[in-house]
Amino acid sequence: MKRITITLVLLTIHISLVAQIRLSLEESRRLALENSESVRIAQMQIEKADAERVAIRTNYLPSLSANAMGLYLNKDIEQELYMPTAVPNPVTGELVPNVMTHPVTGEVVVGPDGNPVFNMYAWMPLAISLKGAYLAGISLEQPIYTGGKINAANKMTRIATEMANENLEWTRANTLFETDQTYWLYVSVQEKVKLAESYILLLETLENQVKHAFETGMTTQNELLKVRVKHNEARLQLQKARSGRELTRMALCRVIGLPFDTQVITTDTVLVGEVIATPESGLAQLQNRPEYRLLQKNTELAEQQLKIVRADFLPTAGISLGFNHIGGIEISETDYNSSNASLIGSLKVPIFHWGEGRQKQLSAQKDIEIKKAELEKNEKLLTLEMEQARLNLADAHIRLDMAREALLQAEENLRVEKDNYELGMGVLSDLLEAQTQWQNARSEIVEAGADLKLKQTAWLKASGNLK
């Protein structure tokens, strides 16, 4: 029995230690970035773009390749050839065609086909065996001019790498924005739970006072029922607040990559921390936004694509140095083998393609115009979004200032009504109303503080400074 008790105690301690963690906003951001699948994908996209860029650069260098080909024919190629003969010239000794001449005129006799008739023909049977013929070799190829295609492709991969980096920054900003939103929502709900618990304590104290007054005949049962109704409403609000706290805790665990059963204790409050003053304007900070820079890169990418399209219809030139060996061929029972080096120069000049080149270039040019139009359109939208975030931040500052003033008034009003009721100079309904106003004022200042934190994050994101 003692062992079982010790085991249960140790298990309880282990569970409480594992399932609880204290987190600040900065720590939550770090965990979110480390565990974000979107950030991990964006980082792999950078690696992919880097690999493609290195691969494209190799097009500037010569390429070495080996080739081999085998051929097997079941039957030999057989052919009978009749070859004209030649005789030596009696004067020079050189071989001359052994043609037939007219005995009188001495002219060459021509046959019906218009060709000269020879005195003698040589018969040569030919048999070619290709039952094991092969061709093998290596070649070194170097492009000299490709119409600018290689340069354009290299620039496109550089732009793609830059876009991948911009996409990573944009993804990180979105992850931080979601983390801040979820973190401050969880903090505000926790503070509302504490507020609801404080409100219940006030009502419990008041209920005990009214109950004692009712038992001594100093007040009516109706007054006691009023307090109990308020008390029940407060308990219901507390339960709703606790349910909301549980949901927001799980949402925060999802964002930062922790198990859903982890009990998170936050170390920040909505009314403490750095407060960003409202900027006069955010228009000059548009270049800080990765979305805007991505749109600019899209235009640059389309311009390079136009160059590639043009290169397809420009002359191309290159050289190739090779060495080949042919063998396995048998001609009239004689093996034939040969090895040769070769140097080949190539030039290709497109001449006529029924206007294909012009139409493709026109399509690529229109794509550039579309990208520029999208840049102009989204520039206005991003500017509007930035200005809206700036104004929302200004409104959040005003809301918090007003909430602070309202809380001071509610606290003073509650103090006065409580003193009046205890001295018998006030009525219970006024005290209950003062307590309700105090709770609403406390709740509003929590919401205003959380709203200011959220609007600060939204402004940092809209101005490209959420890093």
C-alpha positions in Angstrom: 0.0 0.0 0.0 2.9 2.3 0.8 4.5 1.6 -2.6 1.2 2.4 -4.4 0.9 5.7 -2.6 4.5 6.7 -3.4 4.0 5.8 -7.0 0.8 7.9 -7.3 2.5 10.9 -5.7 5.5 10.7 -8.0 3.2 10.2 -11.1 1.1 13.3 -10.0 4.3 15.4 -9.6 5.6 14.2 -13.0 2.4 15.1 -14.8 2.2 18.5 -13.2 5.8 19.2 -14.2 5.5 18.1 -17.8 2.1 19.7 -18.5 2.9 23.2 -17.4 5.0 25.9 -19.0 5.6 29.6 -18.4 5.7 31.7 -21.6 6.4 35.3 -22.4 5.5 36.8 -25.8 9.0 36.6 -27.1 9.3 32.9 -26.0 5.9 32.2 -27.8 7.2 33.8 -30.9 10.4 31.8 -30.9 8.4 28.5 -30.4 6.0 29.5 -33.2 8.8 30.1 -35.7 10.6 26.9 -34.7 7.5 24.7 -35.1 5.8 26.4 -38.0 5.3 24.1 -41.0 4.8 27.2 -43.2 8.2 28.6 -42.2 9.9 25.3 -42.7 8.4 25.0 -46.2 9.5 28.6 -47.0 13.1 27.7 -45.9 13.1 24.6 -48.2 11.9 26.8 -51.1 15.0 28.9 -50.6 17.2 25.8 -50.7 15.4 24.7 -53.9 15.9 28.1 -55.5 19.6 28.0 -54.6 20.0 24.6 -56.2 18.3 25.7 -59.4 20.5 28.8 -59.6 23.7 26.7 -59.3 22.4 24.3 -61.9 21.6 27.1 -64.4 25.2 28.5 -64.0 26.6 25.3 -65.4 25.1 26.2 -68.8 28.0 28.6 -69.3 30.5 25.7 -69.1 31.2 23.0 -71.7 29.4 19.7 -71.3 31.1 16.3 -71.6 29.1 13.3 -72.6 29.6 9.8 -73.7 27.5 7.9 -76.2 27.3 4.3 -77.5 25.1 2.5 -80.0 24.9 -1.2 -80.9 23.4 -2.8 -84.0 22.5 -6.4 -84.7 21.0 -7.6 -88.0 20.1 -11.3 -88.3 20.9 -11.5 -92.0 24.0 -10.2 -93.8 23.7 -7.6 -96.5 24.7 -9.2 -99.8 25.2 -7.4 -103.1 27.0 -8.2 -106.4 28.9 -5.3 -107.9 30.2 -4.9 -111.5 33.0 -2.4 -111.5 34.6 -0.8 -114.6 38.2 -1.6 -115.1 41.3 0.5 -115.9 44.5 0.0 -117.8 47.9 1.8 -117.6 48.6 4.6 -120.0 51.5 3.5 -122.2 53.1 7.0 -122.0 52.5 8.2 -118.4 51.9 4.9 -116.7 48.8 6.3 -115.0 45.6 4.2 -114.9 43.0 5.3 -117.3 39.4 3.9 -117.9 39.5 0.8 -120.1 36.8 2.1 -122.4 35.9 0.7 -125.8 36.8 2.9 -128.9 35.5 2.8 -132.4 38.1 1.0 -134.6 37.7 3.6 -137.4 37.0 6.9 -135.7 38.7 6.2 -132.4 35.8 7.7 -130.5 34.6 6.2 -127.2 31.6 3.9 -127.6 28.6 5.1 -125.7 25.8 2.7 -124.6 22.0 3.3 -124.7 22.2 4.8 -121.2 24.6 7.5 -122.3 27.5 6.0 -120.4 30.8 4.8 -122.0 31.1 1.1 -122.7 34.1 -0.6 -121.1 36.1 -3.4 -122.7 36.0 -5.3 -119.4 34.2 -5.3 -116.1 35.2 -6.7 -112.8 32.7 -8.7 -110.8 32.9 -8.2 -107.0 30.5 -10.0 -104.6 29.9 -7.9 -101.4 28.7 -9.2 -98.1 28.3 -7.0 -95.0 27.7 -8.5 -91.6 26.2 -6.3 -88.9 25.7 -8.9 -86.2 27.8 -7.0 -83.7 28.3 -3.5 -85.0 28.8 -0.7 -82.5 29.6 3.0 -82.3 31.1 4.5 -79.2 32.6 7.9 -78.5 32.8 11.0 -76.3 32.0 14.6 -77.1 32.7 18.0 -75.6 30.1 20.7 -76.4 30.4 24.4 -75.8 27.7 26.9 -76.6 29.1 30.1 -78.0 25.9 32.2 -78.5 22.4 31.3 -77.5 20.6 34.6 -78.2 20.9 35.6 -74.5 18.9 32.7 -73.2 21.5 31.5 -70.7 22.0 35.0 -69.3 18.2 35.5 -68.9 17.7 32.1 -67.3 20.6 32.8 -64.8 19.0 36.2 -63.9 15.6 34.4 -63.5 17.1 32.0 -61.0 18.7 34.9 -59.1 15.3 36.6 -58.9 13.7 33.4 -57.8 16.1 33.1 -55.0 15.4 36.6 -53.9 11.7 35.9 -54.1 12.1 32.8 -51.9 13.8 34.9 -49.3 11.1 37.5 -49.5 8.5 34.8 -49.1 10.3 33.5 -46.0 10.2 36.9 -44.4 6.5 37.3 -45.3 5.7 33.8 -43.9 7.6 34.6 -40.7 5.7 37.9 -40.3 2.4 36.1 -40.7 3.4 33.5 -38.1 4.4 36.2 -35.7 1.2 38.1 -36.3 -0.9 35.0 -35.6 1.1 34.3 -32.5 0.7 37.8 -31.1 -3.0 37.7 -31.8 -3.5 34.4 -30.1 -1.2 35.2 -27.2 -2.8 38.5 -26.3 -6.3 37.0 -26.7 -5.3 34.3 -24.2 -3.8 36.9 -21.8 -7.0 39.1 -21.9 -9.3 36.1 -21.3 -7.1 35.1 -18.3 -7.5 38.6 -16.8 -11.2 38.5 -17.5 -11.4 35.2 -15.5 -9.6 36.9 -12.6 -12.0 39.9 -12.9 -15.0 37.6 -12.8 -13.6 35.9 -9.7 -13.1 39.3 -8.0 -16.6 40.3 -8.9 -18.0 37.1 -7.4 -16.1 37.8 -4.2 -17.7 41.3 -4.0 -21.2 39.8 -4.5 -20.5 37.0 -2.0 -19.5 39.6 0.6 -22.6 41.7 -0.2 -24.9 38.7 -0.2 -23.6 37.8 3.3 -24.3 41.3 4.5 -27.8 41.4 3.0 -28.6 37.9 4.3 -27.5 38.9 7.8 -29.7 42.1 7.5 -32.7 39.9 6.4 -32.3 37.5 9.3 -32.3 40.4 11.7 -35.3 42.0 10.0 -33.5 45.0 8.7 -34.3 44.3 5.0 -36.7 42.4 2.9 -36.3 39.0 1.2 -36.7 40.7 -2.2 -33.4 42.6 -1.6 -31.7 39.3 -0.8 -33.1 37.8 -4.0 -31.7 40.7 -6.1 -28.2 40.0 -4.8 -28.6 36.2 -5.4 -29.7 36.8 -9.0 -26.7 39.0 -9.6 -24.5 36.3 -7.9 -25.9 33.6 -10.2 -25.3 35.8 -13.3 -21.7 36.4 -12.2 -21.1 32.6 -11.8 -22.4 32.0 -15.3 -20.1 34.7 -16.6 -17.2 33.1 -14.8 -18.0 29.7 -16.3 -18.1 31.3 -19.8 -14.8 33.1 -19.2 -13.2 29.8 -18.0 -14.4 28.0 -21.2 -13.1 30.8 -23.3 -9.7 30.6 -21.5 -9.5 26.9 -22.2 -10.2 27.4 -25.9 -7.7 30.2 -26.3 -5.1 28.2 -24.4 -5.5 25.3 -26.8 -5.4 27.7 -29.8 -2.1 29.2 -28.4 -0.7 25.6 -28.0 -1.6 24.9 -31.6 0.2 28.0 -32.9 3.4 27.5 -30.9 3.5 23.8 -31.4 2.8 22.5 -27.9 0.5 19.6 -27.0 -3.1 20.7 -26.4 -3.0 19.5 -22.7 -0.1 21.8 -21.9 -1.0 24.3 -19.2 0.4 27.7 -20.3 1.1 30.4 -17.8 1.7 33.8 -19.5 4.2 36.3 -17.9 2.9 39.4 -19.7 -0.1 41.6 -19.1 -2.1 43.7 -21.5 -1.4 46.9 -19.6 2.3 46.5 -19.2 5.0 46.6 -21.9 6.2 48.7 -24.7 3.6 51.0 -26.3 4.2 52.3 -29.8 3.2 55.9 -30.4 0.9 56.5 -33.4 3.1 57.4 -36.4 2.2 60.5 -38.5 2.3 58.5 -41.8 3.3 55.1 -43.0 3.5 55.7 -46.7 7.3 55.9 -46.8 7.5 52.4 -45.3 5.8 50.6 -48.2 9.2 49.3 -49.4 9.7 47.5 -46.1 6.8 45.1 -46.9 7.9 41.7 -48.4 4.6 41.5 -50.3 5.4 44.7 -52.2 8.9 43.5 -53.0 7.5 40.2 -54.2 5.3 42.0 -56.6 8.3 44.0 -57.9 10.2 40.7 -58.4 7.3 39.3 -60.4 7.7 42.2 -62.9 11.5 41.6 -63.1 10.8 37.9 -63.7 8.4 38.6 -66.6 11.0 40.9 -68.2 13.6 38.1 -68.2 11.0 35.7 -69.6 10.5 38.0 -72.6 14.3 37.7 -73.2 14.1 34.0 -73.2 11.2 34.0 -75.7 13.2 36.3 -78.0 16.3 34.0 -77.7 14.3 31.2 -79.2 14.1 33.1 -82.5 17.7 34.4 -82.6 20.7 32.7 -84.2 22.5 30.1 -82.0 26.1 28.9 -82.4 28.3 26.3 -80.8 31.2 23.9 -81.2 31.6 20.3 -80.4 34.9 18.3 -80.1 34.5 14.5 -80.2 36.3 11.2 -80.6 34.4 8.1 -81.9 35.3 4.5 -82.6 33.3 2.2 -84.8 33.7 -1.6 -84.9 32.1 -5.0 -85.1 31.5 -4.6 -88.9 32.6 -7.4 -91.2 32.8 -6.7 -95.0 33.4 -9.7 -97.2 34.9 -11.6 -94.2 37.1 -8.7 -93.3 36.8 -6.9 -90.0 36.3 -3.2 -90.2 37.3 -0.9 -87.3 37.9 2.9 -87.3 38.7 5.6 -84.8 38.4 9.3 -85.6 38.5 12.7 -83.8 36.0 15.3 -85.0 35.5 19.1 -84.6 32.0 20.3 -85.5 30.8 23.9 -85.6 27.1 24.6 -85.7 25.0 27.6 -86.6 21.3 27.8 -86.5 19.4 30.8 -87.9 15.6 30.9 -87.7 14.1 32.2 -90.9 10.4 31.8 -91.1 7.9 30.4 -88.5 4.6 31.9 -89.7 4.8 34.7 -87.2 5.2 32.4 -84.2 8.1 34.4 -82.7 6.3 37.7 -83.0 3.1 36.4 -81.3 5.0 34.8 -78.5 7.0 37.9 -77.8 3.7 39.9 -77.9 2.3 37.5 -75.3 5.4 37.9 -73.1 5.2 41.7 -73.4 1.6 41.7 -72.3 2.5 39.6 -69.3 5.0 42.3 -68.3 2.2 44.9 -68.6 -0.1 42.7 -66.5 2.5 42.4 -63.8 3.1 46.1 -63.7 -0.7 46.7 -63.5 -1.0 44.3 -60.6 1.9 46.0 -58.9 0.2 49.4 -59.2 -3.1 48.0 -58.1 -1.7 46.2 -55.0 0.5 49.2 -54.2 -2.7 51.2 -53.6 -4.3 48.4 -51.6 -1.2 48.0 -49.4 -1.0 51.7 -48.9 -4.6 51.7 -47.9 -4.1 48.8 -45.5 -1.1 50.6 -43.9 -3.1 53.8 -43.4 -6.0 51.8 -41.9 -3.6 50.1 -39.5 -2.1 53.4 -38.5 -5.6 54.9 -37.8 -6.7 51.8 -35.9 -3.6 52.2 -33.7 -4.5 55.8 -33.0 -8.1 54.7 -32.1 -6.7 52.0 -29.7 -4.7 54.6 -27.8 -7.7 56.8 -27.4 -9.9 53.8 -26.3 -7.4 52.8 -23.6 -7.1 56.4 -22.3 -10.9 56.6 -22.1 -11.1 53.2 -20.4 -8.7 54.3 -17.7 -10.8 57.4 -17.0 -14.0 55.3 -16.9 -12.4 52.9 -14.4 -11.4 55.7 -12.1 -14.9 57.0 -12.2 -16.4 53.5 -11.6 -14.1 52.9 -8.7 -15.0 56.2 -7.1 -18.7 55.6 -7.7 -18.4 52.1 -6.2 -16.7 53.5 -3.1 -19.3 56.1 -2.6 -22.3 53.7 -3.1 -20.7 51.1 -0.8 -20.1 53.7 2.0 -23.7 55.0 1.6 -25.2 51.6 1.8 -23.2 50.6 4.8 -24.3 53.9 6.5 -27.9 53.2 5.6 -28.0 56.2 3.2 -28.1 54.3 0.0 -30.3 51.6 -1.6 -29.1 48.1 -2.7 -30.0 48.6 -6.4 -27.6 51.6 -6.6 -24.8 49.5 -5.0 -25.5 46.6 -7.4 -25.5 49.0 -10.3 -22.2 50.6 -9.1 -20.6 47.1 -8.9 -21.8 46.2 -12.4 -20.3 49.5 -13.7 -17.1 48.7 -12.0 -16.9 45.2 -13.5 -17.7 46.6 -17.0 -15.1 49.3 -16.6 -12.5 46.7 -15.5 -13.5 44.5 -18.4 -13.3 47.4 -20.9 -9.8 48.3 -19.8 -8.7 44.7 -20.2 -10.2 44.7 -23.7 -8.7 48.1 -24.6 -5.3 47.0 -23.4 -5.5 43.8 -25.5 -6.8 45.7 -28.4 -3.9 48.1 -28.3 -1.4 45.2 -28.3 -3.2 43.7 -31.3 -3.3 47.0 -33.2 0.4 47.5 -32.5 1.2 44.1 -34.0 -1.1 44.9 -37.0 0.7 48.2 -37.5 4.1 46.5 -37.4 3.0 44.0 -39.9 1.4 46.5 -42.2 4.6 48.7 -42.1 6.9 45.7 -42.7 8.5 46.0 -39.3 7.2 42.8 -37.6 10.5 40.8 -37.3 
